[in-house]
Amino acid sequence: MNFEYLLNNLKHTSVLVIGDLMLDHYIWGDIHRISPEAPVPVVNVNNDTFTAGGAANVALNLTNLGVKTSVIGHCSADEPGKKLTQILAENKVNFLPSNRLIDAPTIIKTRVIVRGQQLCRIDRESSREFYSIDTDADFETSLRSALKKVDAVIISDYAKGVITQSLLDCILKIAVEMPGILVAVDPKPARRLSFRDVGLLTPNKAEALQLAGIPDLAPGEEYPLERVCRNIYNIYNPYLLVVTLGADGMAISQEGRVIEVLPTVARQVFDVSGAGDTVIATLAAVLASGATPAQAARLANAAAGCVVGHVGTAPILLHELKEWLEMVELQHGNSYVTI
């Protein structure tokens, strides 16, 4: 089975994303002088761009892969919210708004980029409690209806308030009644939420340490990958654990054992923003379409290698992924993409 077949099969797959929706705003400019008012640079703005961030970026990755995609989260009727819903609509993402009437602003992250480097980031958001969406009386009914129409659900937690323990419990309860659905979680371990027995868990190196209950490593200390995977399996019992290792690639683990570590296939890393979104979107979609964990991990690893080559949050593009896979095949051999 080759990658072309796997990617073409995604058009028959449906995925629901639930999580923290954000608008990513980029201010692109240049610096020619220091301000006379304070010892800070003066940025001359060239242009502004907007794209989907957080769980909305997960959704864009999915729809760009050809997956039928829906998303649930908080998005107000303010200007950032209107921009975000427009971006979702233009990219054929079905936005399922919450019925809860709240005044919390749409979350927006503004990054100032000068000569390809991020100068600073400005966040606009309210307190976490204002973003929960599962307190509406009809929420469970609406969620059940949405889950009946998909092959997988991705829980994209950016710790902004949408993902709560009660929401997780509701999703997992319904999923038990629908054994064919894949539940995938991109966790934020500091929140200490419980999500045992999910189908896919995708922490990064630091998050995996926290999930495993292992203290931060001393400088130069070797990363205890085997122990991390064993501990996470014992605590959370995921069917598949994929730990993204940054420059060291990606580790695939089942039943507490490390099955394989895939080397990174990034050409050059400009910005890791959104790479985790690309990984979980690709993994979940390919697994839900019937591929093996090894096949899904190889495609996700290649997809991550593509997006980190862009400055700013950038979802994967199908044509770019196909071109990159062909290049990876030449560099790493046919076994990388043909299982």
C-alpha positions as CSV (number, residue, x, y, z in Angstrom):
1,M,0.0,0.0,0.0
2,N,1.5,3.4,-1.0
3,F,1.0,6.9,0.1
4,E,-1.0,7.9,-3.0
5,Y,-3.7,5.4,-2.1
6,L,-3.7,6.5,1.6
7,L,-4.2,10.1,0.7
8,N,-6.8,9.5,-1.9
9,N,-8.8,7.4,0.6
10,L,-9.1,10.4,2.9
11,K,-11.9,11.9,0.8
12,H,-14.2,9.2,2.2
13,T,-13.4,10.1,5.8
14,S,-15.2,12.5,8.1
15,V,-13.7,14.1,11.3
16,L,-15.1,16.3,14.0
17,V,-12.7,18.7,15.8
18,I,-13.6,20.0,19.3
19,G,-11.5,22.5,21.0
20,D,-10.2,26.1,21.5
21,L,-10.7,28.1,18.3
22,M,-8.4,31.0,17.7
23,L,-7.6,33.6,15.1
24,D,-3.9,33.9,14.3
25,H,-3.0,37.5,13.2
26,Y,0.4,38.2,11.7
27,I,1.9,41.7,11.4
28,W,4.7,41.6,8.9
29,G,7.2,44.5,8.9
30,D,10.8,45.7,9.1
31,I,12.9,47.7,11.6
32,H,15.1,50.6,10.6
33,R,15.5,52.6,13.8
34,I,15.0,52.6,17.6
35,S,12.2,54.6,19.1
36,P,13.2,58.0,20.6
37,E,10.5,57.4,23.3
38,A,12.1,54.2,24.7
39,P,14.9,51.7,23.9
40,V,12.6,49.6,21.6
41,P,12.6,49.0,17.9
42,V,10.1,50.8,15.6
43,V,8.3,48.3,13.3
44,N,7.2,49.7,10.0
45,V,4.3,47.5,9.0
46,N,4.2,46.1,5.5
47,N,1.0,44.0,5.7
48,D,-1.3,42.0,8.0
49,T,-2.5,38.4,7.5
50,F,-5.0,36.3,9.3
51,T,-5.3,32.5,9.5
52,A,-7.0,29.9,11.7
53,G,-5.3,28.9,14.9
54,G,-5.7,26.4,17.7
55,A,-8.4,23.8,17.0
56,A,-9.4,25.8,13.9
57,N,-6.0,25.1,12.4
58,V,-6.5,21.4,13.1
59,A,-9.7,21.7,11.1
60,L,-7.9,23.5,8.2
61,N,-5.3,20.7,8.1
62,L,-8.0,18.1,7.8
63,T,-10.0,19.8,5.0
64,N,-6.8,20.5,3.1
65,L,-6.2,16.8,3.1
66,G,-9.6,16.2,1.5
67,V,-11.3,15.2,4.8
68,K,-14.9,16.2,5.4
69,T,-14.5,18.4,8.5
70,S,-16.6,19.9,11.2
71,V,-15.6,21.9,14.2
72,I,-17.1,22.8,17.5
73,G,-15.8,25.6,19.8
74,H,-16.4,29.1,20.9
75,C,-16.4,31.9,18.4
76,S,-18.1,35.3,19.1
77,A,-19.8,37.6,16.7
78,D,-17.0,40.2,17.1
79,E,-14.7,41.2,14.2
80,P,-12.1,38.4,14.9
81,G,-14.9,35.9,15.1
82,K,-16.3,37.1,11.8
83,K,-12.8,36.8,10.2
84,L,-12.4,33.3,11.7
85,T,-15.8,32.0,10.6
86,Q,-15.1,33.4,7.1
87,I,-11.8,31.6,6.9
88,L,-13.5,28.3,8.0
89,A,-16.3,28.7,5.5
90,E,-13.8,29.5,2.6
91,N,-11.9,26.3,3.5
92,K,-15.1,24.2,3.5
93,V,-15.0,23.6,7.3
94,N,-18.5,23.1,8.8
95,F,-18.6,25.3,11.9
96,L,-21.1,24.0,14.5
97,P,-21.5,27.0,16.9
98,S,-22.4,26.5,20.6
99,N,-25.9,27.6,21.6
100,R,-24.4,29.2,24.8
101,L,-24.8,33.0,24.7
102,I,-21.6,34.5,26.2
103,D,-19.7,37.7,25.7
104,A,-16.2,36.3,25.8
105,P,-14.2,37.6,22.9
106,T,-12.9,35.4,20.1
107,I,-9.4,34.4,21.1
108,I,-6.8,36.2,18.9
109,K,-3.0,35.8,18.9
110,T,-1.1,38.6,17.2
111,R,2.5,37.9,16.2
112,V,4.8,40.6,15.0
113,I,7.3,39.2,12.4
114,V,10.4,41.1,11.3
115,R,12.7,39.6,8.7
116,G,11.3,36.1,9.2
117,Q,11.7,36.3,13.0
118,Q,9.0,36.7,15.6
119,L,9.5,39.9,17.6
120,C,6.7,39.5,20.1
121,R,3.2,38.0,20.5
122,I,0.1,39.8,21.8
123,D,-2.8,37.6,23.2
124,R,-6.4,38.8,23.6
125,E,-8.7,36.5,25.5
126,S,-10.9,36.2,28.6
127,S,-10.6,33.9,31.6
128,R,-10.9,30.2,30.9
129,E,-14.3,29.8,32.6
130,F,-16.0,32.0,30.0
131,Y,-15.2,29.6,27.1
132,S,-16.8,26.3,28.2
133,I,-19.4,25.2,25.8
134,D,-20.9,22.1,27.4
135,T,-23.3,23.8,29.9
136,D,-26.1,24.3,27.5
137,A,-29.1,22.0,28.1
138,D,-29.1,20.6,24.6
139,F,-25.3,20.2,24.2
140,E,-25.2,16.4,24.7
141,T,-27.9,15.9,22.1
142,S,-26.1,18.2,19.6
143,L,-22.8,16.4,20.3
144,R,-24.3,13.0,19.9
145,S,-25.9,14.0,16.5
146,A,-22.5,15.4,15.3
147,L,-20.6,12.3,16.4
148,K,-23.0,10.0,14.5
149,K,-21.8,11.5,11.2
150,V,-18.0,11.1,11.6
151,D,-15.3,8.5,11.7
152,A,-13.2,10.3,14.3
153,V,-13.2,13.1,16.8
154,I,-10.2,15.2,17.6
155,I,-10.0,16.9,21.0
156,S,-7.7,19.9,20.6
157,D,-6.9,21.3,24.0
158,Y,-5.1,24.6,24.1
159,A,-6.1,25.1,27.8
160,K,-8.3,28.1,26.9
161,G,-11.5,26.7,28.5
162,V,-13.5,24.8,25.9
163,I,-12.1,21.4,26.9
164,T,-13.4,20.5,30.4
165,Q,-13.6,17.3,32.3
166,S,-17.4,17.2,31.9
167,L,-17.0,17.7,28.1
168,L,-14.4,14.9,27.9
169,D,-16.6,12.6,30.0
170,C,-19.5,13.3,27.6
171,I,-17.5,12.6,24.5
172,L,-16.0,9.4,25.9
173,K,-19.4,8.2,27.1
174,I,-21.0,8.7,23.7
175,A,-17.9,7.1,22.0
176,V,-18.4,3.9,24.0
177,E,-21.8,3.6,22.3
178,M,-20.2,4.1,18.9
179,P,-17.3,1.6,18.9
180,G,-16.3,2.5,15.3
181,I,-15.3,6.1,16.1
182,L,-11.7,7.0,16.8
183,V,-11.1,9.4,19.7
184,A,-7.9,11.4,19.4
185,V,-6.5,13.8,22.1
186,D,-3.9,16.5,21.8
187,P,-3.4,17.0,25.6
188,K,-2.4,19.8,27.9
189,P,-1.1,17.8,30.9
190,A,-0.9,20.7,33.3
191,R,-4.7,20.7,33.4
192,R,-4.7,17.1,34.8
193,L,-7.8,16.0,32.9
194,S,-8.7,12.3,32.7
195,F,-9.0,10.7,29.3
196,R,-8.3,7.0,29.6
197,D,-8.8,4.5,26.8
198,V,-8.7,6.9,23.9
199,G,-7.7,5.7,20.5
200,L,-4.8,8.2,19.9
201,L,-2.8,10.4,22.2
202,T,-0.2,12.9,20.7
203,P,1.9,14.7,23.3
204,N,5.2,16.4,22.5
205,K,8.3,15.6,24.5
206,A,7.7,18.0,27.4
207,E,4.0,17.1,27.6
208,A,4.8,13.3,27.5
209,L,7.1,13.8,30.5
210,Q,4.3,15.4,32.5
211,L,1.7,12.8,31.5
212,A,4.2,10.1,32.6
213,G,4.7,11.8,36.0
214,I,8.4,12.2,35.4
215,P,10.1,15.4,36.6
216,D,11.9,17.8,34.2
217,L,15.2,16.4,33.0
218,A,18.5,17.9,34.1
219,P,20.7,19.5,31.3
220,G,22.3,16.7,29.2
221,E,20.1,14.0,30.8
222,E,18.9,11.4,28.2
223,Y,15.2,11.5,27.4
224,P,13.7,8.3,29.0
225,L,11.5,7.4,26.1
226,E,10.8,3.8,27.0
227,R,9.8,4.8,30.6
228,V,7.7,7.6,29.3
229,C,5.7,5.4,27.0
230,R,5.3,2.7,29.6
231,N,4.1,5.1,32.3
232,I,1.6,6.9,29.9
233,Y,0.2,3.5,28.9
234,N,-0.2,2.4,32.5
235,I,-2.0,5.7,33.4
236,Y,-4.1,6.4,30.3
237,N,-4.2,3.2,28.3
238,P,-4.3,4.7,24.8
239,Y,-4.5,2.4,21.9
240,L,-1.8,4.4,20.1
241,L,0.6,6.8,21.6
242,V,2.7,9.1,19.3
243,V,5.3,11.3,21.0
244,T,6.6,14.1,18.8
245,L,10.3,14.5,19.6
246,G,11.1,17.8,17.7
247,A,14.4,17.5,15.9
248,D,14.6,13.8,16.9
249,G,11.4,12.9,14.9
250,M,8.4,10.9,16.2
251,A,8.0,7.8,18.5
252,I,5.3,5.3,17.9
253,S,4.2,3.3,21.0
254,Q,1.5,0.6,21.7
255,E,0.8,-1.2,24.9
256,G,3.7,0.7,26.6
257,R,6.3,-0.4,24.1
258,V,8.2,1.8,21.7
259,I,7.5,0.2,18.3
260,E,9.5,2.6,16.2
261,V,11.2,6.0,16.2
262,L,10.9,7.9,12.9
263,P,13.6,10.4,12.1
264,T,12.5,13.9,11.3
265,V,12.1,14.7,7.6
266,A,12.1,18.5,7.8
267,R,14.3,20.3,5.3
268,Q,14.6,23.4,7.4
269,V,12.8,24.5,10.4
270,F,11.5,28.1,10.2
271,D,8.5,27.9,12.6
272,V,7.0,25.1,14.6
273,S,3.7,26.9,15.2
274,G,0.9,24.6,14.3
275,A,3.1,21.5,13.7
276,G,1.3,19.6,16.5
277,D,-2.1,20.4,14.8
278,T,-0.8,19.0,11.5
279,V,0.4,15.8,13.3
280,I,-2.8,15.0,15.1
281,A,-5.0,15.9,12.1
282,T,-3.0,13.7,9.7
283,L,-2.7,10.8,12.2
284,A,-6.4,10.8,13.1
285,A,-7.6,11.1,9.5
286,V,-5.4,8.4,8.1
287,L,-6.1,6.0,11.0
288,A,-9.9,6.6,10.7
289,S,-9.6,5.8,6.9
290,G,-8.3,2.3,7.8
291,A,-4.5,2.7,7.6
292,T,-2.1,1.1,10.1
293,P,-0.4,3.1,12.9
294,A,2.9,2.8,11.0
295,Q,1.4,4.2,7.8
296,A,-0.4,7.0,9.6
297,A,2.8,8.0,11.5
298,R,4.9,8.1,8.4
299,L,2.4,10.4,6.6
300,A,2.1,12.6,9.8
301,N,5.8,12.9,10.1
302,A,6.2,14.0,6.5
303,A,3.3,16.5,6.9
304,A,5.0,18.0,9.9
305,G,8.2,18.3,8.0
306,C,6.3,20.3,5.4
307,V,4.6,22.9,7.7
308,V,7.7,23.7,9.8
309,G,9.3,25.0,6.6
310,H,6.9,27.9,6.6
311,V,7.0,31.1,8.8
312,G,3.8,31.4,10.8
313,T,0.9,29.0,11.3
314,A,0.4,27.1,8.1
315,P,-1.8,24.1,7.6
316,I,-0.6,21.3,5.3
317,L,-1.4,21.5,1.6
318,L,-2.2,18.3,-0.2
319,H,-0.1,19.0,-3.3
320,E,2.8,20.1,-1.1
321,L,2.6,16.9,0.9
322,K,2.6,14.8,-2.2
323,E,5.6,16.6,-3.6
324,W,7.4,16.3,-0.3
325,L,6.6,12.6,0.1
326,E,8.2,12.0,-3.3
327,M,11.3,13.8,-2.2
328,V,11.4,11.9,1.1
329,E,11.0,8.6,-0.8
330,L,14.1,9.4,-2.8
331,Q,16.1,10.4,0.3
332,H,15.0,7.7,2.7
333,G,14.1,4.8,0.4
334,N,10.8,3.3,-0.7
335,S,10.2,1.8,2.7
336,Y,9.5,5.2,4.2
337,V,6.2,5.7,2.4
338,T,5.3,2.3,1.1
339,I,4.3,-0.2,3.9
